Amino acid sequence: MQIPRLHPDTIEEVKQRADIVDVVSEHVLLRKRGKDFVGLCPFHDEKSPSFTVSQTKQMYYCFGCQAGGNAIKFLMDLEKRSFTEVVLDLARRHQVRVQTLEPEQRQELQRQLSLREQLYEVLAFTAQFYQHALRQSQGQRAIEYLRSNRRLGEETIQQFGLGYAPAGWETLYRYLVEDKHYPVQLVEKAGLIKPRKEGNSYYDVFRDRLMIPIRDIQGRVIAFGGRTLTDEQPKYLNSPETELFSKGKTLFALDQAKGGISQLDQAVVVEGYFDAIALHAAGINNAVASLGTALSLDQVKLVLRYTESKQLVLNFDADKAGTNAAERAIGEIADLAYKGEVQLKILNLPDGKDADEYLHTHTPEDYQQLLANAPLWLDWQIQQITKDRDLRQATDFQQVTQQIVKLLKNIANTDTRNYYVSYCAEILSLGDTRLIPLRVENLLTQIAPAAATYSKPLPTKREWSSRSYSQSPVTSPQSPIPNSDRSLLELAEALLLRIHLHCPEQRQAIMVALDERDLEFSLSHHRFLWRQILESTDEQVDLISSLQDRYLELSEDIGLVSHLFHLNEKSKKEILRTPQVIQAAIACMERVFREKRYRHFLELWQETDPDVAPERWQSYYQAFYAEKLRLQELDRQRQFSLTDLL
């Protein structure tokens, strides 16, 4: 079909009806900020939101890549479609009457636009047909099921338009095609009938099932879900994908829940139709259901349009299938959750019940209290990781630690990550508060986000006053060890400990070197071993044996340091030139210490206004510059470790 030229009145009406916040929210997770909305720009990669949407101006603009325009321009650029295609699509969605400048094109265009309207109409008639059938004698078993098994009142049955599909193979087909004279192709496109294999007749998709209408956000029926009343499989059957219905982009009961979600600033997602219906019946009207499939990113973005705080509670079943569903859902939206773009919580009801079952024996207030106390998704993940694990067993301890590290590595916010590092350290310490600092350091060491470096020359006061340097990334003295340094540091500390264990004549030299430079072992498992060495009363041949006994006595994991108690051919060569090895290892350890001091003073300098406190500003500069010079000297010393130790 030739693309028509649209009448200016049509274009203008589309602009008025298609609210830019609604359009953009389908693709970008927006958060209210003042009068405008902000989010991550879809046109370029960014970690901090610079994409703004103004509802009053009906415009968007990105301060990062300078993309901007109205709702039509947004869809054109995002979906790579023409102006006319976008306007026509928005016209269909917002029921705008399309006018074109070429009269001969109108008939074909109206035919295309009317297909969706015809589908809405036939589905609405079908919903009425099912509701009527529910009240007939053939629907008696279905109505009894709703009242007895599901304990639903008449008001709820009518509110959700529940119905019954008769058992006959062609009952609906005859009603729509033969009685109402709808074209058979239209009824098929609505997902209500299917052609027989012979190809000369059709049969009903839904037969002898309790029928649940699925509606779009405007409350129009777009599909159905049918629950069997027999042993027929599947238990639940959804309409196939159609022009109106996409299972991965639709949430059941969102049309009923959007007001409650906005009012309570929270959305609850359950697995089944009747879980959502039961919650609404109990007055909890911010609940939607995921149509029995894994929750998709599109569904999440759809429901979050109605909550300003972006709070989402997943109330899936507590059994294995429900847990797996929650895990899959978290996987879908993990990027948003890690960035804090969604406040995700997980609610597992007691005794493995779903929401419908729970409300049979508990009050709505009980459920709301559980919602209020639902753990954040990270807490829930940690609970799943440690569930049924014996942390006193080395294998379980190691596996749990590895999974926790993998989880924590992805947390972008430093404060959030540090909180969960401390929380997990308490879990791994098994109530022994003395071990918490060791566990914290061990977790931080393994997480080890790459630290930024600062190599720019000292700016002038004028340059600094402009704050052009204020965005330079820094880390605190407690920052974890950068990945680039960790392997060298681990090697250096391990060599030093191995020499101390196997070369009694070098022990005093190691003690003196560490004391003179005021150094400690940075890696928690090395620091723990060193403390045990210092506390040991046996400095002779049996030192290694006594240390091994000490680990067993404390139930401490010896796996991280057990290799230090033994010498193979390679390790014998490593400690052969012990004075040089000690010097290189000490230099490497000092470098990590100095790097923390360097970053600490750099951060203080960057935070100080030179016009307000010029002396302090200069003092911090001199301090971090002195540390930088020392780092350069240590790097020269450390070159020995690269050439002689590896």
N, C-alpha and C positions, 0 to 999 in steps of 0.2 A: 504493500500500500504506500502511495506517495505521502510524504509527511505534510500535513495540512498547515496552512498559515493560521494561527490562532487569533481570534478577535481580541483587541486590547482589553475589553470588558472582562473576558474570561481570565486573562492573565492577572488583572487587578483583583478580581474576586478570589483567585487562588492565593495570592499574596496575603489577602486579609484573613482568610480562613486557616491557612497553614501556619500556625504559630511556630516561630523559629525554635523556641525551647523544646517543643514537642518533637520537631523534626530532628534537631541535633541530638536530643536525648536518646533517640533510637540507635545512635552510633557512638556517642561519647557519654561517659559517666560525668554528669554535671553536679556541682555543689554550689549552693547559694552563697554568695558573698556580697553583702550589701544589697544593692538594687539589681546586680547582675549575677550571672552564673559563670563558674570557671571549671575547667577540666583540662585533660591532657590533649594536646593538639593531635588530630588524626592525620595531619598532612606532613608531619615530621616527628622524629623520635625525640622525646623529652622526658625527663624525670620529674621536673617541677611544672605544675600547670601554668601555662602562659596564654591559654586559649580562653577568650571571654565571649559570652553571649549576652546581648542586651535585649531584654524582652520589650522594653519601652521603644527602643529604636528598631527592633526586629532586624538586628544586624549581628554578625559575629566578626571577631578580629583576633588574630594570633600575634602577640608581641615578639614571638620567636622567629617565625618565618614570614610574617606580614600577610598571611592569607586572610581574606576578608570578603564580606558580601552578605546577601540575604539568604533565605531558606532555599530558594531555587539554585542560586550559585553554589551553595554548600553541597547539594546533592549532585549537581553537575560535575564538580571537581572530585567529589569522593567516589562516585560511582561511574565516572567517565561516560556520562550520557549527555545527549543533546538537550538544548533548552526546551524544545517541544516535548520530548519524551518525559522530562521531569514534570513539566506543567500538566501534561495529560495524566500522569500517575497521581499527582497531588489532587487533580480534579476528581479522579475516580474515588480516591480515599475520602475526600471531603464533600462529595456529592455536589460538585459545582457543574452547572449546565454548561457544556462546551459549545461555543460558537466559533465557526471558522469563516474565513473570508472567501472561500470557494464553495458555493452551494452544492456542487456535485459531490463533494467529499463528505458532506454531513451525514448522509445515510449510512455509509460504512463506519464512520466514526461512532455514531450513535449506537450502531449494532454492537460494536466492541464494548462500549461503555455499559450498554444495557445487559450484557451477559452477567456481570456481577450482580446487578439488581435482580435479575431473574433467579439467580442462585439464592440470593437472600430470601426471595419470595417463596421458592419451593421448599427451602429449609424451614421457614417459619410455618408453612402449612403442615410440614411433616411433624414438627414439634407439637402442633395442635392435635394432629392425628394420634400421636403416641399418648398425649395427655388424656384424650378421650378414651382410648383403648384401656387405659389404666382403670377407668371407672366402670368398665364393662365386666361381665362375669368371667371372661377369659383373663382379665387382669387381676383377679381376686388374689391369686398367690403373690403377685408382685406388690400389691398394696399391703398385704399382711406382712410381707418381708420388711417393707419400709417402716411399718408401725411397730412390729414386734422385735425384729432383729436389730433394726437401726434406731428404734425408739424416736422416730421423727413425727412431729405433729403436722396437722393439715396445713398450717401456715407455712412451714418450711418446705413441704412438698410442692406447694403452689409457688413459693418464692423462687425455687430453682427449676420449676417447670418439669418435674420428674414425670416419666411416662412409662409405657410398656409397648414393646414391639411384638405383635401377635406371632404365633408359631408358624403360620403358613408361609410357604416359599414365595408367594407372589401377592401377598395381601397389600403391602404398600405400593407395589408396582401397579396393581389394578386401580388402587385409589388415585394415584397421581397421574398415571398415563391414560387409563381408560375413563375414569370418572371426571378428573379435573382437566384432562386433555393437555397435560404438560408434555413437551417433546421428550421422547425417551432418551435422546442424547443429553438433554439438559439434566434429567434426573440422574443419569450416569455420571455426569460431570460433578454433580453435587455429592457423589460418593455414597449414594443410597441404594443403588442396584448394580449388579454385575452381569455381563453377558454369559450365557451358558457356553460350554465348550462347542456345542453344535453350531452356535452363532446365530440362531434364529429366534431366541427368546432370552428373557432375563429372570434373575431371582433376587430377592431382597438380601441385602448385606446383613441386616440385623433381624434375627428371628428368636422369639421367645426369650427376650432379654429385657431387663429393667433398663430404661433409657434415661440418659443424663445429657441434656443439651449443653454444648460448649459454645460460649458466646464470646464475641470480640469485645474490645474495651467500651464500645458504644452500646453493648447489650444485644447485638443482633446474633442470632444463631448462625454459626459457621460450620458446626460439625456435631457429632454425637459420640458419647461413650456408652457402651452397653455392657451390663453385668449379667452373666448367665444365672439362671435360676435352677439349673440342673448341674450335672457333672461335666458339661461340655467345656472343652478347652478352646481358646484361652478363657480364663475367668472374666477378664475385661477385654473388650474389643473396641478400638477407636476407629473413627472414620479414616479413610485413606487421605493422603495429601490431595488438596484440590486448589482451585483458583483462590479460594477464600481461606483455606486452612493449612497451616504449617505447624506440625506438632512441636517442633523445636523452638518455635517463636510465639507460642501461645501458653497462657497460664489459666487454668480453670478458676473461675470465680473472681477474676481480677476486676470485672465490671462491677461486682458487688463489693469488693474489698478496697477499691482505690480510695474511697472516702475515709474509711477506717484507717488505712495506712497513713494517709496524710494527717489525720487527726492525732493518731498515736505516735507518728513519726517512726514507725517500725513495720516491717513486713514479715509475716510468718509463712514459710513454705513447707507444706506437708506432701506426703507421697500420693495419697489416694483421694478420689472424689469425695468419699464419705467422711474422710477426716476433715476436709475443708467444710463440708456441709454441716457436720456435727459442731464444729467450732462456731460457725455463724449462728446455728440454732441456739448455742449457749451464750450468744451475745459477744463472742470474740470475732469481730468483723473485719479483722486485718489479715485474714488467712487466705492463701491461694494454694493450688495443687499443681504439681508438675506433670500431670497426665501420665503418670506411671513410667516415665522415662528419666534418664539422667538429666539433671538440671543443666541447661546450657547457658552460655554467656549471654546470648540474646535474651533469654528469659529473665536473667538477673538484671540486665540493663533496663528491661521493660518495667519490672516491678519497682526498681530503685528510682524511677522517675517521680514517684509519689511520696518519697521520704527524703526530707532535707538532710537528716543525719546519716543517711545511707545505711541504716541498721537493718540487717537481714538475719533472721533466725531460721535455721534449717531444723525442722522437727521430723526427722526420719525415724523409721522403726529402729529399735535397739538390737535387733537380731543381726546375723551376719550379712544378710542381703541389705538391710538398712544401713549398716556401717559402711559397706562397700559403696552404696549409693552416696552417702555423705562424703566419702573419700573422693569419689569421682567428681562430685559437685565442687569440692574444695579445689581439685585439680583444674577444673574449668575456670575458676575465678581467683586462683591463687595469686596471680600477678596483681590484681586489683586489691586483694586482701593484704599482701605484703607491703604495698605502697600506701595502705591506709585509705584507699578509695572506697572501701566498703567495710562497715563494722559487722563482721561475720561472727555469729554465735551458733553453737550446735546444742540442740536439746534432745536428749534421749530420755524418754519417760520411764518411770520405775517398772520393773517386772517385764520389760520388753514389750510394753503395750504401745499401740498406736493411739492417736488422739481420740478417735471414736471410742475405742475400748476404754480408755482412761476416763472419759467423761461419763461412762455408764456407772462408775463407782466413786467418782470424785466431783467436786463442785467446780464451776468455772473459775472461782477465786483460787482454788488449788492449782489449776493449770496456769493461771496468770502469775502466781508466785513462782512456779517453775520457770516460766519465761523470764521473769526478772532475774532469776539466779542462774540462767543458762550460761555456761562457760564460753569465753571467747574461743574461736576456732583453734588458736595455738594451744591453749590449755587443754582443749579436747584432744588435739593431736598428741600432745605429750602424754595424756592419760592412756591413749590407745597404744603408744609406744611402750609404756611401762606396764601395761596390763598383763597380768599372768606371768610376769618376769621376776626371777629371783636375782636381785642385784648383788647378792653375796656370792653368786656363781660367776666365775671369771668370764665365761662365754656370754652369758646374758648381759653382764655389765658392759662388755665390749660392744655387743650389738646395739644395746640401748644407747650407749654414748655415741656411736657412729650415726644412728638415726637422728638423735637430738642435734648433733652438729650439722647434719644435712638440713634439718629444719631451720635452725637458727641462722645459717649462712645467708639465707634469702631475705632476712628482715632488713629492710632498707633504713628504717629509723634507728638511730644509734641508741636513744633512750629506751625504746622498746626492746631492742636487742639486749642491752645491758640488764634490763629488768628480767628477761627470760633466762639469761645466762645465770643470774643469781638464783632464780627460782629452780632451775634444773640442777644447779650445784647443790642446793639443799636436798633435792630428791636423791641425787647420787651419793650424798654423804651419809645417808641412812641414819639420820639423827645425831651423828657425831659432828658437832659444830666445829671441832678443830680441823676437820677435813674440808670445810666449805671453801676457805681461801684457795686451797690446792685445786679443788674441783673447778672453781671459777677460772683460775689461771689456765688450767688444762683445756677448758672449753674455749676460752679466748684464743689460746695458742692455735687450736685446731681450726677455729673459724677464720682467724687471720685475714681480715680484709686488707687489700693493698692500701697502704698509706700514701697520701700524696706528698710530693717533695716540693720544696720551695727553692728556686734557683735564681730568682730575679734580683738585680742589684737594689741597693737601698734607694727608695724613692725620695724625692725632695718633699718638703713640707707641703708645697703647693699641690704636688701630685697626690700626696696622701690625703689632703683635705678634700680632694675630689672623690675620694673613696673608690678610685679605680682599682685599688688593690684589695678591697674588702671582701671580694668573693673568693680569694685564694683558699683552697681547702686546707684545713689543719686538723691535727688530732691532739688529744690530751696526753699527759704523761702516762695515763693508764691504758693508752691505746694498745691493741694487740700487735704482735710482731708482723711486719710485712711478709708476704709470701717469699719475696726475693731473698730475705735475710734468714728465714726460719731454717732452711736446710743447712746453711752454714753454721748457724747458732747451735742447732741440734748436734751437728758433727763435732763442733768445738767442745761443747759441754760433755758430750759422751766420751771424747778422747781424754779430757781432763779427769773425769771420774774413773775411766779405765786405768789411766796411769796411777791414780791414787790407790786403786784396789790392787794392782799387780806390781807396782814398783814402790815398795816401802821407803826406799832411800829418797824418793822425790816428794814425799808427803809434806814435809816441812816447807819445801820451796813453793808448793801449791798453796799452802795455808798463808804464807807470807805474801804471795802475789795477790791473792784475793783480798787480803786484809789491807794492803797498801792502796789498792785502787777502790776499796769499799764496794766490792762486787758480790752479787748473789747469783745463783743459778735461776734463770728466767723460766725454764720449762718446769711445770709443776712436778712431773715424775722425777726429774733430776734433782729438784730442790728437796723433795721428800727423801730421796736416797742420801743426799748430802747431810741432812739433819740426822738421819739414822747413823751415818758415819761419825758425826761429831758427838753423838750420844753414846757411841760404842765404847766400852772399856777395854776391848781387845784390839790393840793396834798391830798385832803380830800376824802370823800365818793364818790364823783362824778368823780373820776379819770377814772374809767373804761368807764363810759358813755361818757366822753369828748374824750377819745381815740377812741372810736367807731365812734363818729361823725367826728373826724379828718381823719380817714381812708376813710369815705365816701366823705369827702371834697376833698381829694387828688386822688380819684378814684383808691385807692390802693387795692390790693387783700387782704382781711381780712381773707380769708379762712385758711391760714397757721397758724394764731395765735388766731383764734376765740375761740378755746378750752381753752385758758389760761384765758379767761374772766369769766369762769364758774367753779364751784367746784362741783364734785360729791363725793361719799363716798370714793372712792380710792384716789382722789387728796387731800381730807381733811386729810387723814391719812399720805400722803406724806409730808405735810407741818406741821404736828403736832409737830415734834421736830425740829423747825426751825433753831436754832444755829448750830446743827450738820449737817443739810441738807445744809445750806449755806456754811459751811466749806468744805464739800465733793464736792459740785458743783463748788466752786471756785478752788479747787484742780484739778478737771477735766478740767476746762477751761484753767488753767495755763499750764497743761500738753501739750495741743495742741500748745500753744504758744512756750513752751520750745522745743517741738519736731521740730518745724520749725527752731528755732535757732540752735539746735543740727545738723540738716541736712545742714544748711547753712555753719557752721564752718567746718563740715566734708568735704563738697565739696571743700571749700577753701584749706583745708589741703591736700586733694588728688590731687589738681591741682598744688600744690607748690613743686618744686624740692628741696629736703633737701640739696643737694650739692650746689645749687645756692643761696638759701635764708634760711639757717638753723635756724636763729632766728625766722623768720616769720613762718616757718614750725612748730617749737616747740610751738610758741604762739597759732597757730590755733589748735594744738593738745590739749593744756591745756584748750582752750576755749570749744571745743566740749566735752572733757572729764568732765569738770565741769557741763556742761549741762546734760550729761548722768547721773551723780550722782544725780542731782536735779530731773531728771525724775524718778529715782529709789525711791527717797523719796516721790514724788507725787504719784507714784503707790501704795505705802504703805498707804498713806492717802486716796487714791481713793478706796481702798478695802472696806471702810465704805459704799461707794455708792452702791457697789455690794450687800452687805449683808443687809443694812438697807433701801435702797430705792426701791429695786426691789421686 
